[in-house]
């Protein structure tokens, strides 16, 4: 009997990894993020092969993707994405920790009982400690409050974020899915505490443009972020997979919609699919896939002086090939006025913003 004693060669990052990536400054800070970051919301739980996860993360870093975005509840099961990434970090990337931006979040349901959800000091600090243990880290680079909590005073949440930075367990803090009014209030509070909010992470895509719409104070989220010094990193820029070519000919058995992961079959209405087909035609004329055009559109220059331009777009990937296709969007981020007009004419709200209820749950702090 013979045994295969072959040991995989240790991972050595590409020496050219920083040559093809664009890095953008985040708000009024010294931090830069890659224009495309890798999100581990799906495809990095225990339901996916570790070998595939490792290949994707290696390829991402080889291509200059330095930011890896997680949350306490990413999986499945919840927590497994952090554990799996922590293993890859420990085994392959430990010596490159200072080249990486690693983020995590807490706010949505994580464990049973009254202390596993929301924005309380108890939940945020306990959750971060658990995340650090799963990741095998002393600190994360960015820690977010994942959603507004109508049952917790805003100041309690923000004091917790301030103290997390002061403790050294996070270098920066941010918020996600806050509306423009609450973003402004939170930013003002944190500036007075000497711990500015770094970043806002909202959902944003061609067919989900709520961040561009005026709120109760007639200011959009993009404007609120700029005015208060926050950068913006867009999640779900591909509209949970709707803005790809996956659904142009039906629902594939291995798709996110078929699995019920954040894109239900009900969102694949005839109207939405017809819209996607039109957008796909525009992308083809640009020499891009639909996914590439959708990413380029989110990353396009916005505002008279570019102030409202998104710092980074978060993408998921189930394979190295898919990651490479998404990164190729960076080859063409320019749009003509005619192309933007054609996209606006074809696109409409697709009804896929499943986080809208969280945003609406707290528009202003209660004391205001």
Protein Blocks (a to p, Z undefined) as FASTA:
>chain_A
ZZdfbdcddddddfklmmmpccddehjbfbdcdfbdcdfkgopafkbcfklmmmmmmmmm
mnopabdcddfkbccdehjlmmmmmmmmmmmmmmmmmmpccddddhbafbgcjklgcjdf
klmmmmmmmmmmmnopabdfbdcdfbdcfkbcfklmmmmmmmmmmnopafbdcdehiafk
lmmmmmmmmmmnopacfbdcddddfklcklmpccfkopafklmmmmnopacddehklgno
lapcklmnoccfkbmklnopopafklmcfklmmmmmmmmmmmmmnopafklmmmmmmmpc
edjkopmpcfbdcdddfbfklmmmmmmmmmomcdcfklmmmmmmmpccehlafklmmmmm
pmbcfkZZ
